[in-house]
Structure formats: structure tokens, C-alpha cells
Amino acid sequence: MEQAFLPVSKEDMNARGWWWYDFLVVTGDAYVDHPSFGAAVIARLLESLGFRVAVLAQPDWHDCAAFTAMGKPRLGVMIGAGNLDSMVAHYTAAKRPRSEDFYSPGKKCGLRPDRAAIVYCNRAREAFGREMPIIVGGLEASLRRFAHYDYWDDKVRRSVLFDSQADLLVYGMGERQTKAIAQRLKKKEPVSAMTDIPGTAYIAREAPEGALLLPSFEAVCENKRAYAEATQMEYEQHDPVRGKVLAQPCAGRCLVVNPPAMPLSTSELDAAAALPYTREYHPMYEELGGVPAIEEVRFSVIHNRGCFGGCNFCALAFHQGRMVTSRSHESVVREVERMTQHPLWKGYVSDVGGPTANFRHTSCAAQRERGMCAHRGCLAPTPCPNLDADESDYLALLRKLRAIPGVKKVFVRSGIRFDYMLCDKDGAFFSELVKYHISGQLKVAPEHCINSVLGYMGKPHIDVYERFLEKYAKLNEKHGKEQYVVPYLMSSHPGSTLSDAVALAEYLNAHGRQPEQVQDFYPTPGTISTCMYYTGLDPRTMQPVYVARTPREKALQRALLQWKRPDKRGLVLEALREAGRTDLIGFGKNCLIRPERNAAGKKAPAKGAAAKAEAAKAAEKNKKPAYKAGWAKPKAKKNARPGAKHGKGR
């Protein structure tokens, strides 16, 4: 029998015969009972522990009436802003309001407030009083647990714990912490005594003995070097094995952040995946257009957690952590077998992935005992000698899924680390990925072509991507496939100058690429790249980093990567002139754009600085371009779909 949704109203509670309940779970997303939604996981976990749980999704935050509509919970309120930071959900990288919210019914915007974690906690405090335990968690709280640069305010904000009035902050994936908190609340232990739970943060009068002291909130507001030093310390200690308690003074009090919780084991991940999700949005949204976010994940499987990829712009490392764990084959097979019974099932598993699809285990054998290396990336700029690049377990899992009756095709659409694939000397996974698991286009993320920029991003050098493309083309030819690569590219990342953006445009032009989608760097809270953006320093080395800050320069860099678009023509001309690269304005095969025409139909002469730049560059017309020849991949189809946005946590 299909499992029921958890109560969302007093009527639902009455139907269950409830006149009280234990926990209220508040979320900034619509209520979608699917393991891809954090609120659903936490609510189902609490239910499995024997607690009565009610869900309050996207409540009206203008007063506290929505919070009291189902009565007062006996034990506590668990609050999250949703699957995205609410500011990212509301605004583009240009700080313009978004027109759609895929986590809301009918894609309607405005159903959650800005800084939702703070607003919801404040309303819950008004509704239920000082004595009610309020726990804030989810991605927004996780990334904002320390003093952090806020792109939208363009200033450093203190930890979200101070502004939210919550009693505890849970960071990371949250199951271990939620279980411990709930069981201790059941025993009537005051929430103020829960200072020893890994993966949580709290406010104290002073730093506990033995804690590592971060630069204070006041210091990181005034001194950018102090901010960079704090960021580096936070990342170094973000490890469940060797991490230490961190303390950050703020306005006479102290933020205390315990070390991360250990990742769930395979059996624990299996248990979390087996909770009785309906895998659908709540029926109350049916007449509102449904919740579009379910379409991408309804028939997908999350088989792993964590990512040791080390991309500096990605929030996942600071949320899920770098230690990878995965579910058992049996658990994933059971989930897909249940999918085949779904009334909307058409035979296709849309994804078997996670933060990075082809990771199934820790990057080396020593991590369980000594944790992740503090000053060494596993993959970039070069693979660690201790890297265990073995994809055989993932390949075996995909083979089992392909053999399930009723399954026509199993796709892999989550991010694939192409550098990790190249380290796997066996090559069987790469071959079968091309043969069985691509839906016409494989999405990968080279991000840029200039090695210095890739170094700031934490990505492998461009020659690694070129080797991947060569092998990809050969495997497509071997298997008789005509499949394409959709490369994700990023403009204006710290370290990228206007000249670097020109070089990337040259590189793409030389290889026949005309990207339709480009991600402008988005300084999300908590990442190393955001630290670079704010401070102009690389926190790993404390060396200066060039940063494109103004909307104008960011627009110029982005336009260069879409030089073929008519609406970008003026910006491209402006960028090339400013970069002194008017040699790329013309009719040659290496030119990016045609020259402007005057009323007589002739090329308009350059003026002022542009004329000087043309003269200065005239002798360099035959200079070798800043890219390598030989883009080894199939030529893209006309009008090929560009694919979705960047992968999870971007």
C-alpha cells in the first residue's frame, strides 16, 4: 500500500487521530517527499525513530499564525531554508531577481523569504516562546555557520546562528545530529546542554578549553587577510577524523563549531534510502502546477555522498565533506525495482549519481584512519600518488541495474570527474559509460582553458581535458555512437583576467565550440573561491589574486564566451578593444567577430584607444594563438540542447 504523506495541516493530524505531535519540520521548499529533498529525509528519519512529525512547507512568514496552525510541538522545531541557499534561489549572479523557482509549486517565485533560515527561526521563536528548542540546519545554515562574506549585502555577516535565535545549528547532512538531538530532547535534556554533538554549532560565553581560536567576527570584518586566514582554518579542520573544535568570538560572545559528524556507513545510508518516501510532491500542489523539481529526480538514484574533487567554487566540500561513502548494490537495486512499479515509469533510470557520479569510496585507503589531507588535493592540479582510482564497483552496480526487468536504459547525468576516469587504468567503466549510459550528450566541467585560472578553481589543467576528449572520441567510434560533450564553462572566476577570457574564446572558436550556456562566477557563502572574491587573496597561499568585481567587467568576460550571440555583439567589441585584441575583429578564420560597418557599408575606422590598440597589435597578427590545436571530439549537432545548469552545490 502506498505510504501516506506526513501531516501538513490540523485536518491531516485529525485524520491520524493525533491531538499532539513531537516535531515540526519547516522547509523553504514545497513539500516533496523524496530522498533528494533534505527536509523529507529529516522528517522521515524522525518518524522512523518513533516520533510524531508534522511538515510546514513554505509558510507565510509575515506573522507567526502559520507556525501555530497545527499547535505547539512537544519537543522541538527543525528548520531549513530548502535545498538551495534562499538568496541563490531568488537572485542571479548579476543580483537580478529570478523569474522561476523550480522548488515551488508552479515555479512561482516569492514563496520563501530572503535569508529564509533567519526569518523562519525568528517567526518560530515568536510563535512558541523562549523555551521551545529550535534547531536550524540544511545547506543555508551549513554554509553560513561561520562569519561569512555575503555577496548580496557586499559585506561580512556574522554566523547565521546569532541572527536566527536558534539554539543549535546542524551542519552537513544531518542524520546523526538529528537523531542525537531528538533522543536527548525526548529524555528532557535541555538543549543548552547539548554542546558535545559532532556536526553542530552553538553560542557560548567563551571558547571551550582546547578549541582553536579563529579570528573574531570584528577582525574578519575589518581585515581581509584575517578573513582569508579564518577560511583556511575552517577548511583545514573540516574533517570528521582529525578536525578540532573551532571558536570565533563575536560581540562579547563566542560561536563554537564542533568537528564534523562522521559520514553515514553503507548500512546507515541504506536505511536512510529505505525510509517510506512517496517520491512525489504533496497533492495540495496539484492544482498549482505541481513542483517542477521532482521531474529531474523522480526516477534518479543517489548512490553516494561526499566529494573529494576539490573544486574551490563548489559548496559541497563545506557541506557534505570530502570523504565519500556509498550505498550497497542491493539497496540501489531495490530502489530501482520499486521505481518500475511507479505508474509514470517508462523504463528509464534518469541518473545513478550524487555529488560526483563515479566516486564510490574514499580517495585512498588511509582516510578512514587519518582523515583527508589538509594541504593536498586528491585530483588537482595533479592526482595524488595515493589515489585509488578504481571504478569497478560503480561499473558492477550499473551492470546490475541494466539487468533489472523493465529497465530499458540507465543514464548517468550527474557530474563525472573525467580526470578520475583517466586515472583508472582498467578503462572498462569509461568504455561502458560511452556504450550504455549517455543520453546523446555527456556533461563535463573543464570550466576554463588557462591553467593559472584552473589552479584557482581547483581543477585539472586543460591537457587532461584534451586527453579525455581524445579517448571519448575513440570510444564513440569504437562503439558506433554519435554522442557529444557539453562542456560547462565559467566566466569571471577569481584569477581570470579579461585577457584570459579572450584566450578561452579563442580556444573555443578554434575547436568549433559555440557555448549556449555559461556560468558567471557566483560567490556563494562559505567557499574558497568566494573568499578569493572578497579578499583578493588565495587563502591557501595568501598570495594576491586578480578579481573581476564590477558588473561591467563580469559582463564583458561572459559575453566573450558567447561571442556569436547577436545580443552580445556590442559587449564583445568593447571587450576585444579593451583587451587590445582588435586583431580578432575581422574576416579571418581566427577572428571572433566581424567589424562594424558605417552607413556606406564599409568597415568603420577604429578611434582613440582602439586605434592605438590596433596599431600595437598589427605586428602580432601571425602570432600563435594561446590554445592548443586538435579538439578531439565529435562536432556538436546544430541546435543541440545545452543541458541543465551546473551540477549539485554550484
Secondary structure, DSSP 4 states (H G I P E B T S, - for coil): -PPPPPP-SHHHHHHHT-S--SEEEEESS--B-STTSHHHHHHHHHHHTT--EEEEES---SSSHHHHTT---SSEEEEE--SS-HHHHHB-TTSPBPS--TTSGGG-S-SS-TTHHHHHHHHHHHHH-TTS-EEEEHHHHHHTSSSEEETTTTEEE--HHHHH--SEEE-SS-HHHHHHHHHHHHTT--GGG----TTEEEEESSPPTTPEEPPPHHHHHH-HHHHHHHHHHHHHT--TTT---EEEEETTEEEEEPPPPPPPPHHHHHHHHTS----SB-GGGGGGT--THHHHHTTEEE-EE------TT-SHHHHT-S--EE--HHHHHHHHHHHTTSTT--SEE-EEESSSTT--S-SSTTHHHH-S-SS--SSSSS--TT-----HHHHHHHHHHHTSTT--EE---S---HHHHHH-SS-HHHHHHHHHS-SSEEEEEEE-S-HHHHHHHT---HHHHHHHHHHHHHHHHHTT---EEEEEEEES-TT--HHHHHHHHHHHHHTT---S--EE----TT-HHHHHHHHSEETTTTEE-----SHHHHHHHHHHTTTT-GGGHHHHHHHHHHTT-GGGBSSSTT-SBPPPB-TTSSBPPP-HHHHHHHHHHGGGTTSPPSS-S---SPPPPTT----SSS-TT-
